[in-house]
Amino acid sequence: MPTTRATTEDRSAVRTLLRLWPYVRPVRARLFTAAFVAIVASCSGLVIPLVLKWMVDGPVADRDPAGVWLGALYLLLLGIAEAVLFGIRRWLVARPLSHVEAEMRADLYRRLQRLPVSFHDRWASGQLLSRGTTDLMLVRMFLAFPLTFLLVNAVTIAVGVVILLAQDWLLGLLVLGPALPLMWTCVVFERRYAEVARRAQDQVGDLTTVVEESVLGIRVIKGFGRHRSQARAFRELSGTLRGTELRKARLLATLWGTIVTLPEVAIGAALVLGAIRVADGDLSAGTLVAFLSTALALRWPVDSIGFLLAMSQEAATATERYFEVLDEQPEDPGPHAEAPGTGAGTDTGSGAGTDMGTGTGAATDMGTGTGAATDTGSGSGTGTRTGAGTDVGTCTATGTGLRFENVAFRYPDAPPGSPPLLTGIDLHIRPGESMALVGATGSGKTTLTALVPRLHEVTSGRITLDGVDITAMPREELRAKVAMAFEEPTLFSASVGENVLMGAPHGAGKPDLDRALAVAQAEFAHALPQGTGTQVGEQGLSLSGGQRQRLALARAVVGRPEFLVLDDPLSALDVHTEAAVEAALRQVLADTTALIVAHRPSTVLLADRVALLSGGRIAAVGTHHELLRTNAEYAHLMSGAQQEEQR
């Protein structure tokens, strides 16, 4: 859910709807032309009563059949012209308004890609989905119909009133009597309806969230037999929404009843008074017919005020909800970054259609060495993997690696005065070195790794890659250097190959895909019905957890990143597959600087050194065997993990 919801007390519907102007401006010529055509069509209908007056006072009074037929022809031509003009209006607005809706939806999608992770943590996905679908549909409907006809009907009523007063000013004033009560009713209705419309559209978002979560979590719901409780929750929300919609209907019915009743009473009174004046000879029959025909022709413009105001308020609410997202502050792209709307915001080559901003898509082929060193900061040297105990050759990596300097972090929405989750983090991962990050559940390991690609921003301190502060890099460049594999793998409704190559630079092909699948022991992809072209389905739920995790690992290594961050990447693998993946990973880790969140001793042994995170701080750093001997907390964590593995 969003943390706040806008109120309508100080909101101006007109001011809100004016925010649509940048989208409407490119198609304004067609919209203005359509409005002009509609005004001409509507006003042509007001000519019909004048023709009727001519016919009644002329050919009908004079018993002239030819004149009657001529008048009928005029009426037919006027009717055809009105219909054709309204058809032209519809044709003029259809294409440009679909373009406006598409542009607004594209802008919303781009903004969602660029908003920080903290935003997505606060907002329910159903609320965002309803803004990109239902709300934009309401905006398009407003631009297509109410926007035009609020203007058209206003002009039509103004012209009609002039005609009425010109026919007979006394009857005209009588018909205009309900104008002030109607205006007051509309003002009251607008204020009340705006509040209820906002509530209804928020409830649609809540209902969308429930449906989405139920579909994505269908295995959990069925597995625990919770379909009845979920159905009850859905019915309750649906009932709440129904009540709000009925409230809207009552408000609209009250307004419409008032709008219809008062003018009808005024027209009835005008008919009685007009008939008396005709009988007294003060008014011609043709004038009375023309007056009443004009008054009846104005019924539709007046009657439509109710639902036009309702649609306008719903569109204003939809616009307000849309711009709530667009007004959120996006991630700073960093110095010398590309302009918004380009670069990392949208993945253009993977085919999956979404860039999650996780740092995949590395663009540098390291190829600089075949081993990790016990380097002390110079960036070059030779040595062995002391943690794994396996000689992997020499390292020629340069730079200063990955360094955390007095880093502290607390979540932006944490209660005031609460202690930070991480504090005083000082950690140095040397070039070509891999470091395991170990700690109890909830100690902040995943959060610490998320700081490297700036999925979250450090509260204080700094993080450097090869001596460069990550905040001084464009985000696109940073996330091209750092690749991540998350504990909970996310796959998209795309092919296996597209999901994996999402982590590769543009131009990567089958050899890169095959190499990454081999490293991650994900060759099972070749045995799928269409091989690596097989569609994995939504969330990749057609695959097992271990298969999804291996594909996510393949996505992380396919681009040969300079820096690799792995969040417990082997947790869903069986012992034999884990051993095969670890053997292949050792070759990858020899060519990169890696931070690995680990829970199993077997994963820890992949790393050169181990850092223990405890109490929001780095409590100890050393090799696996050193910490087993010297640190009781680490020994306790590893012994518990080992016992769990043996079970």
C-alpha positions as MATLAB code, in Angstrom:
seq = 'MPTTRATTEDRSAVRTLLRLWPYVRPVRARLFTAAFVAIVASCSGLVIPLVLKWMVDGPVADRDPAGVWLGALYLLLLGIAEAVLFGIRRWLVARPLSHVEAEMRADLYRRLQRLPVSFHDRWASGQLLSRGTTDLMLVRMFLAFPLTFLLVNAVTIAVGVVILLAQDWLLGLLVLGPALPLMWTCVVFERRYAEVARRAQDQVGDLTTVVEESVLGIRVIKGFGRHRSQARAFRELSGTLRGTELRKARLLATLWGTIVTLPEVAIGAALVLGAIRVADGDLSAGTLVAFLSTALALRWPVDSIGFLLAMSQEAATATERYFEVLDEQPEDPGPHAEAPGTGAGTDTGSGAGTDMGTGTGAATDMGTGTGAATDTGSGSGTGTRTGAGTDVGTCTATGTGLRFENVAFRYPDAPPGSPPLLTGIDLHIRPGESMALVGATGSGKTTLTALVPRLHEVTSGRITLDGVDITAMPREELRAKVAMAFEEPTLFSASVGENVLMGAPHGAGKPDLDRALAVAQAEFAHALPQGTGTQVGEQGLSLSGGQRQRLALARAVVGRPEFLVLDDPLSALDVHTEAAVEAALRQVLADTTALIVAHRPSTVLLADRVALLSGGRIAAVGTHHELLRTNAEYAHLMSGAQQEEQR';
ca = [
       0.000    0.000    0.000;
       1.119    3.561   -0.475;
       1.887    5.218    2.832;
      -0.420    8.167    2.091;
      -3.523    8.721    0.070;
      -4.479   12.090   -1.308;
      -7.459   13.899    0.117;
      -9.917   15.800   -2.018;
     -10.612   18.669    0.358;
      -8.072   21.050   -1.211;
      -7.975   19.489   -4.647;
      -9.106   21.331   -7.738;
     -10.353   19.001  -10.444;
      -9.535   21.568  -13.106;
      -6.003   22.082  -11.812;
      -5.477   18.333  -11.620;
      -6.758   17.713  -15.151;
      -4.572   20.509  -16.513;
      -1.574   18.303  -15.716;
      -2.610   16.208  -18.715;
      -1.778   19.082  -21.063;
       1.800   17.921  -21.892;
       0.316   14.665  -23.186;
      -2.547   16.376  -25.008;
      -0.426   19.121  -26.576;
       0.924   16.982  -29.489;
      -2.637   16.075  -30.564;
      -4.295   19.367  -29.670;
      -5.037   20.289  -33.310;
      -7.190   17.203  -33.857;
      -8.901   17.589  -30.485;
      -9.700   21.265  -31.069;
     -10.964   20.416  -34.547;
     -13.123   17.646  -33.100;
     -14.526   20.042  -30.488;
     -15.321   22.637  -33.170;
     -17.027   20.007  -35.337;
     -19.066   18.832  -32.334;
     -20.115   22.416  -31.536;
     -21.240   22.925  -35.125;
     -23.125   19.617  -35.039;
     -24.820   20.439  -31.745;
     -25.743   23.982  -32.774;
     -27.125   22.712  -36.066;
     -29.689   20.853  -33.974;
     -30.843   24.212  -32.611;
     -31.688   25.339  -36.143;
     -34.399   22.688  -36.328;
     -36.812   24.615  -34.029;
     -36.387   27.692  -36.228;
     -37.331   25.628  -39.283;
     -40.351   24.331  -37.377;
     -41.397   27.912  -36.549;
     -41.153   28.829  -40.220;
     -43.189   25.770  -41.199;
     -45.955   26.326  -38.597;
     -46.328   30.048  -39.159;
     -45.846   29.726  -42.922;
     -46.692   26.624  -45.019;
     -48.834   24.979  -42.327;
     -50.839   28.139  -41.588;
     -51.132   28.890  -45.296;
     -51.963   25.246  -46.157;
     -49.028   25.078  -48.567;
     -48.050   21.367  -49.161;
     -44.991   22.296  -51.214;
     -43.692   24.422  -48.367;
     -44.278   21.611  -45.903;
     -42.282   19.203  -48.088;
     -39.505   21.774  -48.426;
     -39.417   22.209  -44.663;
     -39.271   18.428  -44.206;
     -36.297   18.320  -46.611;
     -34.538   21.001  -44.574;
     -35.111   18.991  -41.386;
     -33.788   15.815  -43.040;
     -30.665   17.577  -44.277;
     -30.050   19.096  -40.855;
     -30.392   15.677  -39.210;
     -27.978   14.068  -41.686;
     -25.474   16.893  -41.245;
     -25.621   16.546  -37.461;
     -25.042   12.795  -37.633;
     -22.147   13.114  -40.109;
     -20.461   15.802  -38.053;
     -20.647   13.738  -34.867;
     -19.206   10.790  -36.809;
     -16.307   12.959  -37.978;
     -15.711   14.047  -34.374;
     -15.461   10.451  -33.262;
     -12.994    9.662  -36.068;
     -10.858   12.682  -35.188;
     -10.378   11.743  -31.536;
      -9.998    7.942  -31.697;
      -6.392    7.655  -32.922;
      -4.790   10.573  -31.018;
      -6.368    9.576  -27.708;
      -5.157    6.000  -27.990;
      -1.707    7.536  -28.561;
      -2.083    9.695  -25.424;
      -3.021    6.651  -23.353;
      -0.077    4.665  -24.736;
       2.358    7.501  -23.981;
       1.078    7.869  -20.430;
       1.329    4.137  -19.837;
       4.878    4.079  -21.231;
       5.894    6.995  -18.997;
       4.412    5.263  -15.961;
       6.293    2.072  -16.775;
       9.574    3.940  -17.277;
       9.128    5.766  -13.983;
       8.401    2.514  -12.145;
      11.698    1.122  -13.459;
      13.585    4.160  -12.194;
      11.997    4.455   -8.767;
      14.094    3.145   -5.863;
      13.519   -0.224   -4.254;
      12.221    1.533   -1.131;
       9.279    2.849   -3.182;
       8.343   -0.639   -4.372;
       8.666   -1.901   -0.812;
       5.969    0.583    0.272;
       3.492    0.247   -2.588;
       1.299   -2.730   -3.303;
       1.694   -4.015   -6.838;
      -2.084   -4.052   -7.335;
      -2.239   -0.309   -6.655;
       0.406    0.310   -9.320;
      -1.309   -2.059  -11.739;
      -4.679   -0.312  -11.351;
      -3.021    3.036  -12.077;
      -1.595    1.695  -15.325;
      -4.857    0.102  -16.490;
      -8.165    1.255  -14.963;
      -7.057    4.809  -14.206;
      -5.607    5.420  -17.668;
      -8.770    4.027  -19.242;
     -10.777    6.609  -17.273;
      -8.448    9.376  -18.446;
      -8.831    8.313  -22.085;
     -12.619    8.183  -21.750;
     -12.603   11.683  -20.245;
     -10.517   13.089  -23.107;
     -12.710   11.338  -25.661;
     -16.115   12.368  -24.344;
     -16.601   14.571  -21.229;
     -13.776   16.997  -22.086;
     -15.298   17.722  -25.486;
     -18.919   17.710  -24.431;
     -18.473   19.885  -21.373;
     -17.399   22.547  -23.853;
     -19.910   21.570  -26.527;
     -22.828   21.479  -24.110;
     -21.819   24.773  -22.506;
     -21.767   26.467  -25.916;
     -25.009   24.742  -26.919;
     -26.776   25.864  -23.738;
     -25.496   29.421  -24.192;
     -26.674   29.556  -27.812;
     -29.974   27.906  -26.876;
     -30.601   30.433  -24.111;
     -30.029   33.290  -26.558;
     -32.508   31.706  -28.970;
     -35.056   31.209  -26.174;
     -34.795   34.816  -25.031;
     -34.972   36.002  -28.631;
     -38.171   33.989  -29.156;
     -39.863   35.322  -26.012;
     -38.004   36.877  -23.092;
     -40.756   36.173  -20.556;
     -40.903   32.459  -21.291;
     -37.094   32.441  -21.483;
     -36.742   33.834  -17.951;
     -39.259   31.269  -16.734;
     -37.219   28.409  -18.185;
     -33.982   29.868  -16.749;
     -35.485   29.929  -13.232;
     -33.919   26.581  -12.098;
     -30.387   27.653  -13.167;
     -29.209   28.820   -9.725;
     -30.500   25.755   -7.792;
     -28.906   23.510  -10.414;
     -25.528   25.265  -10.106;
     -25.580   24.931   -6.312;
     -26.498   21.238   -6.593;
     -23.610   20.637   -8.999;
     -21.092   22.295   -6.662;
     -22.197   20.150   -3.702;
     -22.235   17.019   -5.861;
     -18.739   17.658   -7.229;
     -17.200   17.919   -3.768;
     -18.899   14.806   -2.397;
     -18.447   12.720   -5.516;
     -14.715   13.490   -5.690;
     -14.197   11.973   -2.237;
     -16.190    8.827   -2.997;
     -14.572    8.401   -6.426;
     -11.106    8.485   -4.862;
     -12.132    5.926   -2.264;
     -13.556    3.626   -4.947;
     -10.445    3.744   -7.131;
      -8.183    3.030   -4.150;
     -10.392    0.072   -3.295;
     -10.086   -1.190   -6.872;
      -6.316   -1.131   -6.328;
      -6.690   -3.104   -3.088;
      -8.895   -5.654   -4.819;
      -6.400   -5.956   -7.685;
      -3.656   -6.636   -5.143;
      -5.643   -9.465   -3.575;
      -6.345  -11.053   -6.959;
      -2.706  -10.767   -8.033;
      -1.363  -12.210   -4.798;
      -3.884  -15.050   -4.910;
      -2.876  -15.974   -8.463;
       0.858  -15.817   -7.747;
       0.445  -17.660   -4.451;
      -2.031  -20.263   -5.675;
       0.281  -23.130   -4.674;
       0.423  -21.881   -1.086;
      -3.344  -21.326   -0.969;
      -4.076  -24.817   -2.283;
      -1.316  -26.416   -0.248;
      -2.717  -25.088    3.027;
      -6.354  -25.319    2.018;
      -6.881  -21.591    2.446;
      -9.111  -21.027   -0.562;
     -12.155  -20.375    1.628;
     -10.437  -17.743    3.765;
      -9.036  -16.089    0.654;
     -12.487  -16.114   -0.905;
     -13.884  -14.511    2.257;
     -11.234  -11.801    2.160;
     -12.034  -11.172   -1.481;
     -15.772  -11.010   -0.791;
     -15.228   -8.530    2.035;
     -13.148   -6.221   -0.139;
     -15.560   -6.692   -3.018;
     -18.473   -5.872   -0.720;
     -16.708   -2.739    0.497;
     -16.134   -1.659   -3.085;
     -19.768   -2.429   -3.922;
     -20.903   -0.206   -1.066;
     -18.717    2.634   -2.312;
     -20.025    2.223   -5.859;
     -23.589    2.294   -4.550;
     -22.744    5.502   -2.704;
     -21.561    6.938   -6.009;
     -24.761    5.773   -7.659;
     -26.898    7.440   -4.967;
     -25.066   10.728   -5.369;
     -25.419   10.583   -9.144;
     -29.103    9.608   -8.887;
     -29.783   12.568   -6.571;
     -28.052   14.965   -8.934;
     -29.690   13.536  -12.022;
     -33.111   13.581  -10.404;
     -32.669   17.249   -9.566;
     -31.282   18.120  -13.002;
     -34.120   16.368  -14.802;
     -36.989   17.465  -12.541;
     -36.405   21.213  -12.262;
     -36.049   21.908  -16.030;
     -39.070   19.686  -16.759;
     -41.180   21.692  -14.294;
     -39.965   24.930  -15.873;
     -40.752   23.673  -19.391;
     -44.217   22.555  -18.236;
     -44.869   25.990  -16.756;
     -43.651   27.614  -19.987;
     -46.013   25.380  -21.992;
     -49.027   26.429  -19.897;
     -48.154   30.116  -19.974;
     -47.324   29.974  -23.686;
     -50.600   28.237  -24.538;
     -52.522   30.958  -22.665;
     -50.652   33.686  -24.516;
     -51.289   31.986  -27.873;
     -54.968   31.785  -27.037;
     -54.913   35.490  -26.127;
     -53.149   36.298  -29.391;
     -49.995   37.595  -27.650;
     -47.832   34.811  -29.122;
     -47.842   32.964  -32.437;
     -48.252   29.206  -32.491;
     -45.008   28.866  -34.485;
     -43.082   30.844  -31.875;
     -44.429   28.615  -29.091;
     -43.544   25.486  -31.072;
     -40.040   26.839  -31.757;
     -39.585   27.871  -28.117;
     -40.646   24.486  -26.748;
     -38.602   22.621  -29.384;
     -35.524   24.631  -28.432;
     -36.138   24.011  -24.728;
     -36.526   20.291  -25.388;
     -33.368   20.306  -27.536;
     -31.516   21.681  -24.509;
     -32.695   18.824  -22.312;
     -29.835   16.545  -23.375;
     -27.072   19.118  -22.737;
     -28.587   19.889  -19.332;
     -29.390   16.291  -18.389;
     -25.864   15.170  -19.348;
     -24.290   17.545  -16.816;
     -24.636   14.902  -14.112;
     -22.689   12.070  -15.647;
     -20.236   14.440  -17.375;
     -19.348   15.869  -13.962;
     -19.122   12.341  -12.543;
     -16.814   11.169  -15.330;
     -14.730   14.321  -14.957;
     -14.301   13.742  -11.234;
     -13.312   10.123  -11.800;
     -10.826   11.256  -14.446;
      -9.435   13.887  -12.061;
      -9.013   11.222   -9.395;
      -7.365    8.882  -11.907;
      -5.038   11.684  -13.006;
      -4.193   12.434   -9.402;
      -3.382    8.777   -8.733;
      -1.294    8.586  -11.908;
       0.807   11.595  -11.000;
       1.262   10.318   -7.450;
       3.642    7.795   -8.999;
       5.222   10.164  -11.505;
       5.841   12.723   -8.755;
       7.885   10.230   -6.749;
      11.590   11.027   -6.833;
      13.417    8.562   -9.111;
      16.884    7.241   -8.453;
      19.568    9.776   -9.232;
      21.215    8.376  -12.369;
      24.545    9.770  -11.199;
      27.069   12.120  -12.786;
      27.381   12.188  -16.572;
      24.510    9.711  -16.880;
      22.180    9.481  -19.835;
      19.038   11.542  -19.864;
      15.946   10.002  -18.269;
      14.152    7.608  -20.548;
      17.310    6.004  -21.889;
      19.828    3.536  -20.620;
      19.167    1.157  -17.825;
      15.521    2.003  -17.312;
      14.293   -0.442  -19.916;
      15.975   -3.553  -21.127;
      15.917   -3.444  -24.913;
      17.647   -6.606  -25.867;
      16.673   -9.380  -23.574;
      13.115   -9.754  -24.793;
      11.811  -10.172  -21.284;
      10.594   -6.629  -21.227;
      11.711   -5.605  -17.753;
      14.969   -4.397  -16.285;
      14.876   -4.954  -12.574;
      17.767   -2.653  -11.884;
      19.687   -5.385  -10.126;
      23.014   -4.755  -11.644;
      22.828   -7.412  -14.299;
      23.909   -6.583  -17.761;
      27.654   -6.331  -17.151;
      29.525   -4.873  -20.056;
      33.135   -5.758  -19.345;
      34.915   -8.973  -20.168;
      37.504   -9.346  -17.505;
      39.723  -12.059  -18.866;
      42.520  -10.684  -16.723;
      43.593  -13.576  -14.596;
      43.088  -17.079  -13.461;
      43.377  -16.888   -9.738;
      42.733  -14.955   -6.577;
      45.541  -13.591   -4.528;
      46.126  -12.817   -0.911;
      46.873   -9.302   -2.123;
      47.104   -6.588    0.498;
      45.859   -3.765   -1.608;
      48.297   -3.295   -4.462;
      46.024   -5.138   -6.855;
      48.416   -7.745   -8.188;
      50.217  -10.807   -6.936;
      50.089  -14.545   -6.637;
      48.654  -16.804   -4.031;
      46.199  -19.509   -3.152;
      42.602  -19.685   -2.068;
      43.194  -20.200    1.605;
      39.533  -20.781    2.321;
      39.025  -23.461   -0.266;
      42.512  -24.821   -0.012;
      42.773  -25.124   -3.771;
      45.480  -23.546   -5.878;
      43.873  -21.583   -8.680;
      46.910  -19.923  -10.206;
      48.048  -16.334  -10.468;
      46.041  -13.154  -10.318;
      46.689  -10.090  -12.390;
      43.718   -8.035  -11.187;
      44.355   -4.352  -10.700;
      42.660   -1.708   -8.554;
      41.682   -1.681   -4.911;
      38.661   -3.970   -5.079;
      35.449   -3.459   -3.112;
      35.695   -1.444    0.090;
      33.130   -0.467    2.742;
      34.262    2.530    4.775;
      32.384    3.225    8.034;
      29.080    2.372    6.328;
      25.832    2.752    8.246;
      22.311    2.071    7.013;
      18.785    2.432    8.285;
      15.611    2.083    6.252;
      14.013    5.430    5.313;
      10.670    4.412    6.808;
      12.169    3.135   10.063;
      10.618    4.633   13.238;
      12.366    7.833   14.366;
      15.046    7.159   16.919;
      15.372    3.468   16.051;
      18.960    2.180   15.792;
      20.424    1.650   12.308;
      20.398   -1.871   10.899;
      24.079   -1.597    9.956;
      26.657    0.619   11.579;
      30.399    1.136   11.319;
      30.864   -1.400    8.520;
      34.530   -1.481    7.482;
      35.355   -4.209    5.006;
      37.863   -4.609    2.197;
      37.542   -7.251   -0.519;
      40.754   -7.224   -2.500;
      40.864   -7.367   -6.301;
      40.233  -10.897   -7.488;
      39.300  -12.021   -3.991;
      36.043  -13.591   -2.923;
      34.663  -13.008    0.560;
      31.867  -14.904    2.255;
      29.461  -12.921    4.429;
      28.118  -14.949    7.335;
      25.676  -14.008   10.069;
      22.557  -15.019   11.906;
      19.168  -14.685   10.255;
      18.080  -11.048   10.236;
      21.575   -9.703   10.793;
      21.430   -7.575    7.627;
      23.475   -9.635    5.169;
      21.103   -9.187    2.238;
      20.733   -5.487    2.988;
      24.510   -5.064    3.009;
      24.841   -6.700   -0.399;
      22.016   -4.506   -1.774;
      24.066   -1.412   -0.934;
      26.736   -2.302   -3.503;
      24.614   -1.749   -6.659;
      22.753    1.041   -4.810;
      19.435   -0.761   -4.563;
      19.458    0.999   -1.197;
      21.474    4.109   -0.373;
      23.929    4.139    2.525;
      22.878    6.369    5.398;
      26.477    7.368    6.084;
      29.952    6.279    5.098;
      30.849    5.225    1.594;
      31.447    2.225   -0.653;
      34.143    2.246   -3.322;
      34.882    0.078   -6.349;
      38.553    0.222   -7.281;
      38.847    3.426   -5.274;
      35.863    5.180   -6.876;
      32.909    6.094   -4.669;
      29.857    4.339   -6.077;
      27.814    7.523   -5.651;
      30.207    9.232   -8.085;
      29.385    6.697  -10.816;
      26.369    6.762  -13.109;
      24.046    4.012  -11.946;
      24.156    2.403  -15.370;
      27.944    2.154  -15.207;
      27.838    0.868  -11.620;
      25.319   -1.833  -12.439;
      27.315   -2.830  -15.483;
      30.266   -3.521  -13.178;
      28.294   -5.298  -10.432;
      26.169   -8.365  -11.091;
      23.851   -9.905   -8.519;
      22.135  -13.204   -7.915;
      19.398  -13.034   -5.302;
      18.359  -15.709   -2.850;
      14.817  -15.565   -4.239;
      15.333  -15.911   -8.004;
      12.978  -13.953  -10.240;
      12.317  -15.111  -13.779;
      10.134  -13.370  -16.321;
       7.534  -14.593  -18.803;
      10.148  -15.060  -21.507;
      12.384  -17.810  -22.821;
      15.177  -19.372  -20.791;
      17.748  -17.757  -23.077;
      16.182  -14.305  -22.757;
      16.113  -14.581  -18.975;
      19.781  -15.522  -18.786;
      21.029  -13.038  -21.406;
      19.327  -10.269  -19.462;
      22.599  -10.164  -17.529;
      24.789   -9.860  -20.614;
      25.862   -6.831  -22.634;
      24.129   -6.211  -25.938;
      25.464   -8.436  -28.654;
      25.955  -11.481  -26.428;
      25.024  -14.701  -28.170;
      24.731  -18.443  -27.844;
      28.350  -19.091  -26.778;
      27.901  -16.734  -23.807;
      24.582  -18.364  -22.964;
      26.036  -21.894  -23.123;
      29.032  -20.904  -20.983;
      26.796  -19.347  -18.302;
      24.485  -22.367  -18.252;
      27.502  -24.635  -17.850;
      28.887  -22.592  -14.961;
      25.516  -22.676  -13.186;
      25.040  -26.382  -13.954;
      21.853  -25.412  -15.759;
      22.325  -27.579  -18.849;
      18.849  -28.939  -18.129;
      17.683  -25.972  -20.210;
      18.881  -27.721  -23.379;
      16.591  -30.682  -22.608;
      13.458  -28.535  -22.317;
      10.872  -28.920  -25.123;
      12.188  -25.940  -27.128;
      15.637  -25.877  -25.540;
      16.750  -22.453  -24.371;
      13.848  -21.003  -26.373;
      11.324  -22.582  -23.980;
       9.030  -20.082  -22.280;
       9.395  -20.426  -18.508;
       6.036  -18.835  -17.664;
       5.124  -16.261  -15.061;
       7.644  -16.120  -12.186;
       9.275  -19.227  -13.667;
       6.922  -21.395  -11.615;
       7.001  -24.103  -14.283;
      10.553  -24.852  -13.073;
      11.726  -26.190   -9.746;
      13.257  -23.911   -7.149;
      16.726  -25.273   -7.837;
      16.324  -24.794  -11.581;
      15.200  -21.192  -11.116;
      18.135  -20.525   -8.820;
      20.623  -21.959  -11.314;
      19.199  -19.821  -14.117;
      19.432  -16.753  -11.878;
      23.074  -17.641  -11.171;
      23.704  -18.063  -14.898;
      22.211  -14.606  -15.467;
      24.619  -13.153  -12.915;
      27.779  -14.654  -14.462;
      26.920  -14.469  -18.176;
      28.341  -10.945  -18.543;
      31.698  -11.783  -16.882;
      31.227   -8.987  -14.324;
      34.085   -7.225  -12.572;
      32.259   -7.490   -9.244;
      29.887  -10.267   -8.286;
      27.418  -10.212   -5.390;
      25.744  -13.529   -4.610;
      23.029  -13.772   -1.957;
      23.100  -17.414   -0.846;
      22.963  -18.558   -4.485;
      23.008  -22.308   -3.773;
      20.376  -22.607   -1.047;
      17.860  -24.490   -3.205;
      20.322  -27.005   -4.676;
      20.800  -30.620   -3.684;
      24.210  -31.708   -2.416;
      25.425  -33.204   -5.695;
      24.312  -30.276   -7.857;
      25.761  -27.868   -5.319;
      29.153  -29.541   -5.544;
      29.132  -29.338   -9.353;
      28.089  -25.667   -9.288;
      30.780  -24.859   -6.721;
      33.456  -26.453   -8.892;
      32.419  -24.344  -11.861;
      32.011  -21.212   -9.724;
      35.628  -21.421   -8.572;
      36.706  -20.689  -12.127;
      34.358  -17.687  -12.321;
      35.398  -16.342   -8.933;
      39.031  -16.442  -10.037;
      38.266  -13.676  -12.557;
      36.134  -11.391  -10.409;
      35.879   -9.721   -7.029;
      33.013  -11.350   -5.173;
      30.901  -10.912   -2.033;
      28.933  -14.043   -1.215;
      26.233  -14.350    1.426;
      26.671  -17.875    2.764;
      24.886  -20.106    5.239;
      26.432  -23.474    4.406;
      30.051  -24.391    5.165;
      30.364  -25.719    1.624;
      29.491  -22.277    0.242;
      31.839  -20.564    2.679;
      34.705  -22.715    1.384;
      34.288  -21.068   -2.031;
      35.649  -17.836   -0.591;
      39.177  -16.747    0.204;
      38.107  -15.066    3.427;
      35.021  -14.824    5.616;
      33.406  -11.804    7.306;
      31.101  -12.345   10.277;
      28.234   -9.843   10.544;
      26.844   -9.539   14.056;
      24.942   -6.776   15.808;
      24.995   -4.664   12.661;
      28.810   -4.685   12.575;
      31.611   -6.752   11.105;
      32.625   -8.756   14.162;
      35.480  -10.744   12.626;
      37.309  -11.315    9.342;
      39.550  -14.247    8.477;
      39.681  -17.563    6.754;
      37.082  -20.199    7.481;
      39.499  -22.307    9.526;
      40.837  -19.282   11.433;
      37.372  -18.177   12.485;
      36.396  -21.692   13.478;
      39.339  -21.662   15.904;
      39.085  -18.109   17.185;
      35.428  -17.032   17.075;
      32.794  -18.873   19.117;
      29.814  -17.245   17.369;
      31.119  -18.226   13.944;
      31.857  -21.754   15.106;
      28.317  -21.993   16.502;
      26.773  -20.790   13.212;
      28.825  -23.205   11.129;
      28.247  -26.176   13.433;
      24.490  -25.576   13.293;
      24.589  -25.300    9.513;
      26.675  -28.458    9.238;
      24.266  -30.412   11.430;
      21.371  -29.164    9.299;
      23.141  -30.306    6.123;
      23.817  -33.766    7.581;
      20.120  -34.212    8.299;
];
